[in-house]
Amino acid sequence: MCNSGQGCLFTQSCSRAEKANYPVAWMCRLLEVSRSSFYQWCHQASLVTATQARRQALAGQVRRVFDGQRQIAGCPRIAAQTTAATPHSEAPHPPTA
């Protein structure tokens, strides 16, 4: 069965890629994935989460700062400028150990 997160994502990605070539029911049976979970995953894959939206916005800010500094700005300068431009409540949190 598809109980491990990463393995499940792999099998469903393969199923989605081959959907045009093979019947979904056959692929799901072969991969031991229910059709309902496959279709649910397809629907969820098209949605953008709040975290993804925040990361995309941050990536755009980083790119603008980097390009604005003639592509020579390092991590400390980019971090300082993106943090200054981001409201405190939305500032990215550093990873915790």
C-alpha positions as CSV (number, residue, x, y, z in Angstrom):
1,M,0.0,0.0,0.0
2,C,1.0,3.6,-0.4
3,N,1.6,4.7,3.2
4,S,5.0,6.4,3.0
5,G,4.8,10.0,2.0
6,Q,7.6,10.1,-0.5
7,G,6.9,6.7,-2.1
8,C,3.3,7.7,-2.5
9,L,4.2,10.9,-4.2
10,F,6.5,9.0,-6.6
11,T,3.9,6.4,-7.6
12,Q,1.2,9.1,-8.1
13,S,3.6,11.2,-10.1
14,C,4.2,8.3,-12.4
15,S,0.5,7.5,-12.6
16,R,-0.2,11.1,-13.5
17,A,2.5,11.1,-16.2
18,E,1.3,7.9,-17.8
19,K,-2.5,8.8,-17.5
20,A,-2.6,9.5,-21.2
21,N,-1.1,6.1,-22.1
22,Y,-2.8,3.7,-19.7
23,P,-6.1,3.4,-17.9
24,V,-6.0,5.0,-14.4
25,A,-7.8,2.1,-12.8
26,W,-5.2,-0.4,-14.2
27,M,-2.2,1.8,-13.0
28,C,-3.7,2.3,-9.6
29,R,-4.3,-1.4,-9.1
30,L,-0.8,-2.2,-10.3
31,L,0.7,0.4,-7.9
32,E,-1.7,-0.5,-5.1
33,V,-3.0,3.0,-4.9
34,S,-6.7,3.7,-4.7
35,R,-8.3,5.7,-7.5
36,S,-9.9,8.2,-5.1
37,S,-6.5,9.0,-3.5
38,F,-5.0,9.5,-7.0
39,Y,-7.7,11.9,-8.0
40,Q,-7.5,13.7,-4.7
41,W,-3.8,14.1,-5.1
42,C,-4.2,15.4,-8.6
43,H,-6.6,18.1,-7.2
44,Q,-4.3,19.0,-4.4
45,A,-1.3,19.2,-6.6
46,S,-2.9,22.1,-8.5
47,L,-3.4,24.1,-5.3
48,V,-0.8,26.5,-4.0
49,T,-0.3,26.4,-0.2
50,A,0.4,29.5,1.9
51,T,3.9,28.3,2.4
52,Q,4.5,27.9,-1.3
53,A,3.1,31.3,-2.1
54,R,5.3,32.9,0.6
55,R,8.4,31.1,-0.7
56,Q,7.6,32.2,-4.3
57,A,7.2,35.8,-3.1
58,L,10.5,35.6,-1.2
59,A,12.2,34.1,-4.3
60,G,11.0,37.1,-6.3
61,Q,12.3,39.5,-3.7
62,V,15.7,37.8,-3.6
63,R,15.9,37.8,-7.4
64,R,15.1,41.6,-7.5
65,V,17.7,42.4,-4.9
66,F,20.3,40.2,-6.6
67,D,19.7,41.7,-10.0
68,G,19.6,45.2,-8.5
69,Q,23.0,44.7,-7.1
70,R,24.4,43.6,-10.5
71,Q,24.3,40.0,-9.4
72,I,27.2,40.4,-7.0
73,A,25.2,40.7,-3.7
74,G,25.9,37.9,-1.2
75,C,23.7,36.2,1.3
76,P,24.1,38.7,4.1
77,R,23.2,41.7,1.9
78,I,20.3,40.0,0.3
79,A,18.9,38.8,3.6
80,A,19.2,42.2,5.1
81,Q,17.4,43.9,2.2
82,T,14.6,41.3,1.9
83,T,14.1,41.3,5.7
84,A,13.9,45.1,5.7
85,A,11.3,45.0,2.9
86,T,9.2,42.3,4.5
87,P,6.7,43.2,7.3
88,H,7.8,41.6,10.6
89,S,4.9,39.2,10.8
90,E,5.7,37.8,7.4
91,A,9.5,37.6,7.7
92,P,10.9,34.1,7.0
93,H,11.9,32.2,10.1
94,P,15.4,30.8,10.3
95,P,15.6,27.0,10.4
96,T,15.7,25.5,13.9
97,A,18.2,22.8,14.8
